[in-house]
Amino acid sequence: MICEPTGQYHNKLMRASRRLGFFTNFVNTEAVAKFRVVETNDNNKTDQKDPRVIGTLGKLNKVIEFRRLDDNHLMLRKL
């Protein structure tokens, strides 16, 4: 499962994917934007172009691993 981090909206998707045994990764949002310009010669963000760009970045292994933090680490981050 590969997606762009979207505030907190991606967390449920990533947790469910990991629970089902999928590998979970992010792509850097800046990398998606820049690669979209290179691939399509267009800097407009669209929901039609981004999945293809994200998939291509995944195939090129340009991803960031999604880390599941335990409850103690999550609590410390909130302090």
C-alpha positions as CSV (number, residue, x, y, z in Angstrom):
1,M,0.0,0.0,0.0
2,I,1.5,3.3,-1.0
3,C,-0.1,6.7,-0.4
4,E,0.8,10.3,0.3
5,P,0.6,11.3,4.0
6,T,-2.6,13.4,4.4
7,G,-2.6,14.8,7.9
8,Q,-4.3,12.0,9.9
9,Y,-6.6,10.6,7.1
10,H,-4.0,8.1,6.0
11,N,-3.6,6.4,9.4
12,K,-6.7,4.2,9.3
13,L,-5.8,3.1,5.7
14,M,-2.3,2.2,6.7
15,R,-3.2,0.4,9.9
16,A,-5.9,-1.7,8.1
17,S,-3.4,-2.5,5.3
18,R,-0.7,-3.6,7.7
19,R,-3.2,-5.7,9.7
20,L,-4.1,-7.4,6.5
21,G,-0.4,-8.2,5.8
22,F,0.4,-5.6,3.2
23,F,3.6,-3.6,3.2
24,T,2.9,0.1,3.9
25,N,4.8,3.0,2.5
26,F,4.5,6.7,1.9
27,V,5.6,8.8,-1.0
28,N,6.9,12.3,-0.4
29,T,4.3,14.8,-1.4
30,E,7.0,17.1,-2.9
31,A,8.4,14.1,-4.9
32,V,4.9,13.4,-6.3
33,A,4.5,17.1,-7.3
34,K,7.9,17.3,-9.0
35,F,7.6,13.9,-10.7
36,R,4.1,14.8,-12.0
37,V,5.7,17.8,-13.7
38,V,8.4,15.7,-15.3
39,E,6.0,12.9,-16.4
40,T,3.1,15.0,-17.6
41,N,4.7,18.4,-18.3
42,D,1.9,19.8,-16.2
43,N,2.1,21.2,-12.6
44,N,-1.7,21.0,-11.9
45,K,-2.6,18.5,-9.2
46,T,-5.4,16.1,-10.3
47,D,-6.8,13.0,-8.8
48,Q,-6.5,11.3,-12.2
49,K,-2.7,11.8,-12.6
50,D,-1.5,11.4,-9.0
51,P,-2.3,7.6,-8.7
52,R,-0.2,6.9,-11.7
53,V,2.7,9.1,-10.4
54,I,2.5,7.5,-7.0
55,G,2.5,4.0,-8.5
56,T,5.6,4.9,-10.6
57,L,7.4,6.2,-7.6
58,G,6.6,3.0,-5.8
59,K,8.0,0.9,-8.7
60,L,11.2,3.0,-8.5
61,N,11.3,2.3,-4.8
62,K,11.2,6.1,-4.0
63,V,9.1,5.5,-0.8
64,I,9.2,6.2,2.9
65,E,8.4,3.3,5.2
66,F,5.2,3.7,7.3
67,R,6.2,3.2,10.9
68,R,3.7,2.0,13.5
69,L,4.6,3.6,16.8
70,D,3.7,1.9,20.0
71,D,1.4,3.6,22.6
72,N,4.4,4.9,24.7
73,H,5.9,6.7,21.7
74,L,2.6,8.1,20.6
75,M,2.1,9.5,24.2
76,L,5.6,11.1,24.2
77,R,4.9,12.8,20.8
78,K,1.9,14.5,22.3
79,L,3.8,16.0,25.2
